Amino acid sequence: MATKVLVVDDSSFFRRRVSEIVNQDPDLEVVGVAVNGQEAVDMAAQLKPQVITMDIEMPVMDGITAVRKIMAANPTPILMFSSLTHDGAQATLDALDAGALDFLPKRFEDIASNKDDAIKLLQQRVKALGRRRLFKPVARTTPSSLGTSTTSSSASRLTNSNLSGANSTLKSSITPKLSTANSTTNQGNTVSVASIRASGKKYKALLIGTSTGGPVALQKILTAFPANYPHPILLIQHMPAAFTPAFASRLNSLCKINVKEAQTGDMLQPGCAYLAPGGMQLMVEKSASLGRLKVIAGNADMNYKPSVDITFASASKAFGSGVMAVVLTGMGADGREGARMLKTAGATIWAQDEASCVVYGMPQAVASAGISSHSIALENMAEAIIKETARG
């Protein structure tokens, strides 16, 4: 049975275009269109769509207010369309705070350089959200991701790459591959915090990689960390360049630890989280202290900027076994090969469990490959991480 979609936008051209793209996929069906937020609220109650695509700026009732009302009365996975501007970033953060699960740029040329790829990405995102069932009102806080396709590479190729080098090296390390695969089969059993025995291992850094649904998950985890958390934290979230400064600022205002957008030359400090800049690649270099960060431009043909694989692989060289790496909700498999390198170096790898993921793609990739040792529910992840890594 096709996933039922409600399209909401005050632009007749955009409503028609999105509807055409959605209906091109035999697994999707537009069951209604709304021209403002109030119509969206009413039609969500009447039509019971499985996914809603939502504009932000509309007459009568804006998209953010509509999201809040829909999530309170008829919880439905909502995909926001946003402009890639500072104001657009702030509005999208507010929409995701209101309850939306994901977002995409409103200009199709900002989704992907190739028109056909942009269409496939939109269809994939809608189908992925259609598999997510919401049964009660939820409070969301911050934006989702743009990563959708699968970026993969072999561990040996990553190992042999000079990850502190130029774009040509990154190009040879990561070969982008578009994939629609997103099995919902659970590859690992969820473990409780009580069942986790702290290893007593000496850690140097915590790394967290994520995509679709990740910002909500990141906030839930990071707001639980104490101000004196003893390690630096690297955050790799698929997100465009216009959004990462606002996301870092919002996290910093909510968390006890410090959160900032990473910059070249940043010296890693305990109790500070460094968010990979959108559109760039984040690498960590070994130094006399805890480590130093380097931000470089990624190749135009790389699907993930930032890439979890790239940062994880560089950390395997800089820190070896002294890494705790966690892969959270997200579509695709970015992070699997970097996690494989980390595990080979002796690092600890965990994954979010299927039930608590918005999209069980990235965590499934490391779980099904036998790379992660634990699958943990989002609500327990912060406590589990602190239990394992609290030793300075």
C-alpha positions, 0 to 999 in steps of 0.5 A, spaced: 500 500 500 502 506 498 504 511 503 499 517 503 502 524 503 499 531 504 503 536 501 502 543 504 505 550 501 502 556 499 505 556 492 501 553 487 507 551 483 511 548 488 504 544 491 504 541 483 511 540 483 512 536 489 505 532 488 508 530 481 514 528 484 511 524 490 506 521 485 511 519 480 513 513 485 509 507 486 510 507 493 507 514 494 500 517 493 498 524 494 492 524 498 491 532 499 494 539 498 493 545 503 495 552 501 496 554 509 497 552 516 490 552 518 488 547 512 494 543 514 491 542 521 484 540 518 486 536 513 491 532 517 485 530 522 480 528 516 485 525 511 490 521 516 496 522 512 502 518 513 507 523 511 506 531 511 511 536 507 510 543 510 512 550 508 514 554 513 512 561 511 504 561 509 498 566 510 493 564 515 497 560 519 505 559 518 508 552 518 511 552 525 504 553 528 501 548 524 506 543 526 505 544 533 498 543 532 498 537 528 503 534 533 499 535 539 492 533 535 494 528 530 502 526 530 504 525 523 511 525 521 513 532 517 518 534 512 519 541 512 521 545 506 526 551 508 531 556 505 538 555 506 539 562 509 540 564 516 533 566 517 531 559 514 535 556 519 532 559 525 525 557 522 527 550 521 530 549 528 524 552 530 519 547 526 523 541 528 523 544 535 515 544 534 515 537 532 517 536 525 522 530 524 526 532 518 527 538 512 530 539 505 532 545 502 526 548 498 530 549 492 531 543 488 538 545 486 540 545 493 538 538 494 542 535 489 546 538 483 543 533 478 535 533 477 534 526 477 538 525 484 534 531 487 527 527 485 530 520 488 532 524 494 525 527 496 522 520 494 527 517 499 526 521 505 518 521 504 518 514 504 523 513 510 519 518 514 512 514 512 515 508 515 516 512 522 509 511 526 508 516 531 503 514 536 503 520 541 505 528 541 512 528 542 517 535 543 522 536 538 528 540 539 532 542 533 534 540 526 534 534 522 539 532 516 540 532 509 544 526 508 540 520 505 544 516 500 549 511 502 557 513 502 561 507 503 568 505 502 573 499 504 577 500 511 583 498 507 582 504 502 581 509 508 587 506 512 591 508 506 589 515 505 592 521 508 586 524 511 590 530 513 591 531 505 587 535 500 581 533 496 584 528 491 585 524 497 578 524 500 576 523 493 579 516 493 577 515 500 570 515 499 566 513 493 559 516 493 553 511 492 546 512 492 542 507 495 534 507 497 536 501 502 533 502 509 531 495 512 527 495 518 530 489 520 533 489 527 540 487 527 542 487 534 538 486 541 537 493 545 541 493 552 539 496 558 544 501 562 544 496 568 546 491 563 552 495 561 559 494 565 563 500 565 570 497 562 574 502 566 578 504 559 581 510 558 578 514 553 581 520 549 575 523 546 567 521 544 565 521 537 558 521 535 555 521 528 548 522 525 544 524 520 536 524 519 533 525 526 540 526 529 539 533 531 533 531 536 537 525 538 544 530 539 540 535 544 537 529 548 544 526 549 548 532 550 543 536 555 544 530 560 552 531 560 555 534 566 559 541 565 565 537 567 564 531 562 572 529 562 573 528 554 572 532 548 566 531 543 566 531 536 559 531 533 558 529 525 551 531 523 549 531 516 547 538 515 548 544 510 553 550 511 547 555 513 545 551 519 550 548 523 552 555 526 545 556 528 545 549 531 551 549 535 549 556 538 542 553 540 546 547 543 550 551 547 545 555 550 541 548 552 547 544 554 551 544 560 558 543 556 560 548 551 558 547 544 561 550 538 562 550 530 569 547 529 574 551 526 581 549 523 586 550 529 581 548 535 585 545 540 580 539 543 578 541 550 574 536 555 567 538 556 567 541 549 563 539 543 565 541 536 560 540 531 563 539 524 561 545 519 556 543 514 559 543 507 566 541 509 570 535 512 572 535 519 578 531 521 582 531 528 590 531 528 594 528 533 598 533 537 601 534 544 595 536 548 588 532 546 588 533 539 587 539 534 582 540 529 582 541 521 576 543 517 577 542 509 573 543 503 570 536 501 569 534 493 563 536 489 561 529 488 561 527 495 554 526 498 556 527 505 559 534 507 561 533 513 562 525 512 562 521 519 567 516 515 572 521 514 572 524 521 572 517 524 577 515 520 582 521 522 580 519 529 583 512 528 589 515 526 590 520 532 587 516 538 587 509 536 583 505 541 582 511 546 575 513 542 568 512 544 564 512 537 556 512 537 552 512 531 545 515 531 539 515 527 540 516 520 539 514 513 544 510 509 551 507 511 555 513 512 560 512 519 560 504 517 567 504 514 570 509 519 567 505 525 570 499 522 577 502 522 576 505 529 574 498 531 580 495 528 584 500 532 581 498 539 576 503 539 569 502 542 563 502 538 555 503 540 549 504 535 542 507 537 537 501 537 532 501 531 526 502 536 528 509 538 531 511 531 527 516 526 531 512 520 534 505 522 540 506 517 546 508 519 546 504 526 543 498 522 549 498 518 554 498 523 550 493 527 549 488 521 556 488 520 558 486 527 562 493 528 558 495 534 558 492 541 551 495 543 545 497 541 542 502 546 535 506 546 536 513 545 533 515 552 538 511 555 544 513 551 546 519 555 546 515 561 550 509 558 555 513 555 557 517 561 557 510 565 562 508 560 566 514 559 566 518 565 573 516 568 578 522 566 
